[in-house]
Amino acid sequence: MIEGRGLRKVFKSGIFRNKAVVAVDGVNVRIDEGEAVALVGESGSGKSTLGRILLMLIRPDEGKVVFEGIELTKLKGKELRRLRTKMQLIPQNPEDALDPRWRLYDSVAEPLRVHGLCDKNEEEERVLELTKAVGLKEEHLGRYPHELSGGELQRAVIARALALNPKFLVCDEPTSMLDLSTQATVVRLLMKLQRRMDLAILFITHDVELAQIVGDRVLSMAEGRIANSVVC
């Protein structure tokens, strides 16, 4: 499904950009179709950077990203955007993914509109289908982000991410900002959707126990490298 080969990313900072931080250092990773891989590690270990490299939201300084046999690191512009519809991100802070000026309906419908996939009737049907799939009610669609709870916001972001029927999801600590009971509900939802849609998932977390629950495999990351891999 998706594979990273020899991935390396260095961030430079300082007035003269003379400070270098190696975020990802020679990482090889593969996630197969329908597989859930949990990536665990401390803050600053490079987990989020690796996830964004696989989505090509960040370009690696070295290495390749291959998705369904196509080398994404060679693509630019329209070609890359076309394939990116098959890969989506569920971020740590759901409020950052939703426009505060838009009602929830428009946020979920936006990917469908951008890619011209539906007429108005089909759009309404698809948005309602997605809303139901993530456990929200039709009445939520008329609300603004600030009128939703943290769990409702994250469900809305998941619905939006699923709008284009992706094959690969990067879930970047999607429950870390939620209370414990809501965390469990969102995790169960993601696992249910992953099985139903046969999604490949990279689930990023700092919680080892959660990683073992979610992942078919657990990868441990430290100082920009994959330190260990365990089959659950």
Backbone torsions as a table, in degrees:
resi	resn	phi	psi	omega
1	MET	NA	-72.1	178.7
2	ILE	-135.3	141.5	-174.6
3	GLU	-144.8	136.9	171.6
4	GLY	-111.4	131.0	-177.3
5	ARG	-123.1	117.8	176.7
6	GLY	59.6	40.0	-174.6
7	LEU	-75.1	133.0	178.9
8	ARG	-141.9	134.6	177.2
9	LYS	-140.7	126.6	179.3
10	VAL	-119.4	127.5	175.4
11	PHE	-101.4	136.0	179.4
12	LYS	-111.9	142.0	-178.4
13	SER	-140.6	-178.0	-177.7
14	GLY	94.5	162.3	-178.0
15	ILE	-57.7	-41.2	-178.7
16	PHE	-104.2	15.9	-179.8
17	ARG	51.3	42.7	-177.3
18	ASN	-103.0	5.5	176.1
19	LYS	-108.6	125.6	-177.0
20	ALA	-115.0	132.9	175.0
21	VAL	-120.6	119.9	178.5
22	VAL	-84.7	106.0	-176.7
23	ALA	-84.4	-40.2	178.6
24	VAL	-132.5	128.6	-169.0
25	ASP	-129.8	88.9	174.5
26	GLY	68.9	43.1	-175.3
27	VAL	-86.9	134.4	169.8
28	ASN	-114.6	127.8	-179.0
29	VAL	-149.5	144.6	178.4
30	ARG	-139.0	136.7	176.5
31	ILE	-128.4	122.8	-176.8
32	ASP	-87.9	165.6	179.3
33	GLU	-58.0	130.2	178.1
34	GLY	76.1	5.9	-177.3
35	GLU	-97.3	139.4	174.1
36	ALA	-105.4	116.7	178.4
37	VAL	-113.5	124.6	177.5
38	ALA	-95.8	135.0	179.4
39	LEU	-115.9	113.7	-174.1
40	VAL	-116.4	147.6	179.0
41	GLY	171.0	165.9	-179.8
42	GLU	-73.2	164.7	174.9
43	SER	-58.6	135.8	180.0
44	GLY	86.7	3.8	-178.6
45	SER	-79.8	-12.8	178.5
46	GLY	107.1	6.5	-175.0
47	LYS	-60.5	-53.1	-176.3
48	SER	-65.8	-37.1	178.4
49	THR	-63.2	-42.3	178.4
50	LEU	-62.1	-43.9	179.1
51	GLY	-59.5	-42.6	-179.3
52	ARG	-72.7	-28.1	174.2
53	ILE	-66.8	-43.4	179.5
54	LEU	-61.8	-31.3	176.5
55	LEU	-84.6	-5.4	-176.6
56	MET	62.2	28.9	169.9
57	LEU	-81.1	-23.1	171.1
58	ILE	-126.4	130.6	178.1
59	ARG	-85.6	133.3	177.4
60	PRO	-71.6	151.7	173.7
61	ASP	-74.9	-31.5	177.0
62	GLU	-141.1	156.0	174.6
63	GLY	99.8	179.8	-176.1
64	LYS	-129.9	149.0	168.0
65	VAL	-118.7	122.6	-177.7
66	VAL	-119.0	123.5	-179.7
67	PHE	-122.2	118.3	-178.2
68	GLU	50.3	42.7	176.4
69	GLY	82.1	-0.1	-179.3
70	ILE	-107.6	128.6	179.9
71	GLU	-80.4	105.2	-176.0
72	LEU	-67.6	-29.9	-177.4
73	THR	-67.5	-10.8	176.1
74	LYS	-94.8	-9.3	-174.1
75	LEU	-96.2	153.5	175.0
76	LYS	-143.7	167.6	171.2
77	GLY	56.5	-134.1	-173.1
78	LYS	-61.2	-38.0	-178.4
79	GLU	-61.4	-43.3	-179.5
80	LEU	-70.7	-41.9	179.5
81	ARG	-61.6	-36.7	-179.8
82	ARG	-62.9	-43.4	-179.8
83	LEU	-75.9	-25.8	-180.0
84	ARG	-65.1	-20.8	177.2
85	THR	-62.3	-22.0	-179.4
86	LYS	-87.7	-1.1	-177.6
87	MET	-132.9	129.3	-175.7
88	GLN	-134.3	157.1	-179.6
89	LEU	-114.6	133.3	168.4
90	ILE	-109.6	108.8	-170.7
91	PRO	-83.2	170.7	-179.9
92	GLN	-69.0	-40.4	-177.6
93	ASN	-107.5	97.1	-174.6
94	PRO	-61.8	-29.1	-179.3
95	GLU	-64.2	-23.6	179.0
96	ASP	-74.4	-18.3	-176.1
97	ALA	-92.9	-9.1	-176.5
98	LEU	-117.2	134.6	178.1
99	ASP	-70.5	120.8	-177.7
100	PRO	-64.1	-16.2	-178.8
101	ARG	-88.3	-9.2	-176.0
102	TRP	-103.8	144.6	168.6
103	ARG	-70.7	159.0	-175.3
104	LEU	-58.0	-37.4	-179.7
105	TYR	-54.3	-47.3	-176.4
106	ASP	-68.4	-33.4	178.3
107	SER	-66.7	-41.3	179.5
108	VAL	-71.6	-35.3	-177.1
109	ALA	-78.7	-18.9	-173.0
110	GLU	-54.0	-47.2	-179.9
111	PRO	-59.4	-35.8	178.7
112	LEU	-65.6	-38.6	-179.6
113	ARG	-71.8	-43.1	-178.2
114	VAL	-59.5	-40.0	-176.5
115	HIS	-96.8	4.8	174.6
116	GLY	58.2	42.6	-172.7
117	LEU	-90.3	-16.3	-173.1
118	CYS	-140.7	151.1	164.6
119	ASP	-84.7	-178.4	-172.3
120	LYS	-62.1	-43.2	-179.0
121	ASN	-66.2	-42.9	178.7
122	GLU	-65.0	-37.2	178.8
123	GLU	-61.7	-46.9	180.0
124	GLU	-60.9	-42.6	179.6
125	GLU	-63.5	-42.2	-179.0
126	ARG	-68.3	-41.6	-180.0
127	VAL	-64.2	-41.5	177.7
128	LEU	-64.9	-39.3	177.8
129	GLU	-61.3	-45.8	179.8
130	LEU	-65.7	-40.8	179.6
131	THR	-59.5	-45.8	178.8
132	LYS	-64.9	-40.1	-176.9
133	ALA	-61.0	-32.4	-177.8
134	VAL	-98.1	6.3	174.3
135	GLY	84.7	18.9	173.6
136	LEU	-97.5	163.2	179.2
137	LYS	-103.2	159.0	180.0
138	GLU	-56.8	-33.8	-178.6
139	GLU	-63.9	-24.8	178.6
140	HIS	-66.1	-24.9	-173.6
141	LEU	-65.8	-22.2	179.6
142	GLY	-89.9	2.2	-176.4
143	ARG	-96.4	158.7	174.6
144	TYR	-93.3	159.0	-177.8
145	PRO	-51.5	-38.8	-177.3
146	HIS	-70.0	-11.0	179.1
147	GLU	-94.2	3.6	-178.5
148	LEU	-109.9	151.3	174.2
149	SER	-75.9	171.2	179.2
150	GLY	-60.1	-42.7	179.3
151	GLY	-66.0	-39.3	177.8
152	GLU	-66.0	-39.0	177.2
153	LEU	-61.1	-45.1	-178.2
154	GLN	-66.6	-37.1	175.6
155	ARG	-62.6	-39.6	178.7
156	ALA	-64.1	-40.8	178.6
157	VAL	-65.1	-38.7	177.7
158	ILE	-63.9	-43.7	178.1
159	ALA	-59.0	-44.4	179.4
160	ARG	-62.6	-41.4	-179.1
161	ALA	-65.9	-29.3	-177.5
162	LEU	-88.5	-5.4	-173.5
163	ALA	-57.0	-35.0	-175.5
164	LEU	-96.7	14.1	-179.1
165	ASN	53.4	58.9	-178.8
166	PRO	-68.5	165.4	176.4
167	LYS	-108.5	-16.6	-176.7
168	PHE	-138.0	129.4	177.8
169	LEU	-120.6	136.2	167.2
170	VAL	-106.8	116.5	178.4
171	CYS	-103.5	104.3	-172.7
172	ASP	-94.9	90.9	-177.8
173	GLU	47.8	54.8	-171.2
174	PRO	-70.2	-9.9	-178.3
175	THR	-115.5	1.1	-171.5
176	SER	-67.7	-22.6	-178.6
177	MET	-95.5	6.7	-175.4
178	LEU	-107.6	158.2	174.6
179	ASP	-72.7	166.7	-169.7
180	LEU	-60.2	-44.0	-178.1
181	SER	-66.4	-38.6	179.2
182	THR	-70.6	-36.5	175.8
183	GLN	-54.5	-49.3	-177.4
184	ALA	-61.5	-40.4	-179.5
185	THR	-64.5	-44.4	-178.6
186	VAL	-67.5	-39.6	178.2
187	VAL	-62.9	-44.8	177.8
188	ARG	-60.7	-40.1	178.0
189	LEU	-61.9	-47.2	-179.4
190	LEU	-62.2	-41.6	179.9
191	MET	-65.8	-38.7	177.9
192	LYS	-64.5	-45.5	-179.6
193	LEU	-67.1	-37.0	-179.8
194	GLN	-61.6	-42.8	178.8
195	ARG	-70.0	-43.8	-176.9
196	ARG	-64.2	-39.7	-174.9
197	MET	-99.1	0.9	-179.6
198	ASP	55.0	47.4	-176.8
199	LEU	-83.5	144.5	164.4
200	ALA	-87.5	131.3	-175.1
201	ILE	-131.6	135.7	165.0
202	LEU	-107.8	111.2	-176.7
203	PHE	-104.3	109.7	-176.0
204	ILE	-93.5	129.7	-178.8
205	THR	-156.8	161.2	171.4
206	HIS	-103.0	-0.6	-175.7
207	ASP	-97.0	109.8	-176.6
208	VAL	-63.8	-42.0	-179.2
209	GLU	-63.4	-42.4	177.9
210	LEU	-64.4	-40.1	178.5
211	ALA	-59.1	-39.7	-179.1
212	GLN	-70.5	-28.9	177.9
213	ILE	-74.1	-43.2	-172.6
214	VAL	-81.4	-39.6	-167.5
215	GLY	-89.5	142.1	165.6
216	ASP	-72.4	-31.8	171.8
217	ARG	-133.2	151.0	175.7
218	VAL	-120.1	123.3	174.9
219	LEU	-104.0	133.5	176.5
220	SER	-103.0	132.0	-177.7
221	MET	-119.6	137.2	178.1
222	ALA	-149.1	132.2	177.1
223	GLU	51.9	40.8	174.5
224	GLY	81.9	4.4	-178.2
225	ARG	-126.1	152.8	172.3
226	ILE	-78.7	114.6	-174.6
227	ALA	-91.8	-25.4	-175.2
228	ASN	-160.5	152.4	176.7
229	SER	-137.4	126.6	-176.6
230	VAL	-129.4	132.0	174.6
231	VAL	-84.2	129.1	-178.3
232	CYS	-87.9	NA	NA
